[in-house]
Amino acid sequence: MQQNTTPLAERMRPHSLETFIGQKHLVGANGILRKIISSQILPSMIFWGPPGVGKTTLANIIANQINTPFYALNAIQSGIKDIRDILQKAKGGIFKPVLFIDEIHRFNKGQQDALLNAVEKGHITLIGATTENPSFEVNSALLSRCQVYTLQNLTEEDLLQLVHWVIQEDKELQQKEIHLEEYEALFQLSNGDARKILNLLELIVNQANNNDVKITNELVKEIAQQTTLNYDKSGDMHYDIISAFIKSIRGGDPNASLYWLARMIEAGEDAKFIARRLLIAASEDIGLANPTALVMANNCFQAVNVIGFPEARIILSQTTIYLATSPKSNSAYQAINQAQELVKHTGNLSVPLHLRGAYTQLNQNLGYGKDYLYPHNFPNHFVPQEYFPEEIAQTKLYQPAHNGREQEIKQRLSTNWNDKYDY
């Protein structure tokens, strides 16, 4: 029998929620996407998540289960003309069509602006899929008109369920006896990516010399070694290598940091992707220990947007070395985490009257702004007064780290607030 040339991951792509595996927070019994599909009333939305977790599959399921025209574009292969052609078709129809754009982060500002008007006027319902943070890559005006749904890497339980289902249901695989004796290496190499684990499974089965295939960790690693570069370019480079890069910077090792940077550059990684991670590291891992790090990283991000490769590698190298060798502090990161947790637990506490703005006569009559002490009227531009809601007074969220700059901050806080916050 002639072998099917369609890849396993594609021919086993689910066409309904009943066979879709993973993302239970979105498509489970009470998942928002399940409810949306059942209602047949779709908002414009963006699916954000790593490769191989079901973004395109969910869009296809929506296409199969709603009674409206469905168009699909890939941002790498499409331009404004393709968008306009679809929008022209949309204007003449009875039903509002759905336009799915895979890798929407690849569209430039002009292409995204072409979508904005159609979404605003209700000519189309937009579904975008992206592996990049939409806050950075999608125009704010377009993003504000879309619901963002975050998809997560598949769990080991999800992956095991997927592999067993595919072995049982795929007609090509049914022609062989497949025994999944070990699966840890499959999980490790797939990194929560359904497409990757199915590609690897198909590769192993196709290379078997007989119809009795015993899948072991040793066999998986042996075959996977031959395709490492392909895997790096599609998924690992985005997630495993960038993780090693950031952790090397956080750990203060400029040499290892440069090695992982070179790995990304040689694999063709987007310079803006790397620069964005440097921006995050400058604030999350260095922060107040050296505020200039954020300025440096921001300048790097702006520069690589203007210059690009190959010269951008020098700017990325300079910034990487600077961040790796800088003193470290995650105090700002920890402080905002604690502040958000406090808000979640305490809810909408009232703003104290003396902190409210007395913008109208009515507000003044109600005591807004009364008894507020203007710090610039006092020595050293400081006067102790309560800035918290009464219920959480004396809560300390910021804890200065043990570095020279923040110890200076701690000394100033201790002088000003020692009786209140015990710095």
Buried (B, 14 or more C-beta within 10 A) or exposed (E): EEEEEEEBBEBBBBEEBEEBBBBBBBBEEEBBBBEBBEEEEBEBBBBBBBBBBBBBBBBBBBBEEBEBBBBBBBBEEBBBEBBEEBBEEBEEEEEBBBBBBBBBBBBEEEBBBBBBEBBEEEBBBBBBBBBBBBEEBBBEEBBEBBEBBBBBBBBBEBBBBBBEBBBEEBEBBEEBEBEBEBBEBBBEBBBBBBBBBBBBBBBBBEEBEEEEBEBBBEBBEEBBEEEEEEBBEBBBBBBBBBEBBBBBBBEBBBEBBBBBBBBBBEBEBBBBBBBBBBBBBBBBBBBBBBBEBBEBBBBBBEBBEEBEEEEBBEBBBBBBBBBBEBBBBBBBBBBEEBEEEEEEEEEEEEEBBBBBEBEEEEBEEEEBBEEBEEEEEEEEEBEEEEEEBEEEEEEEBBEBBEBEBBEEBBEBBEEBBEEBBEB
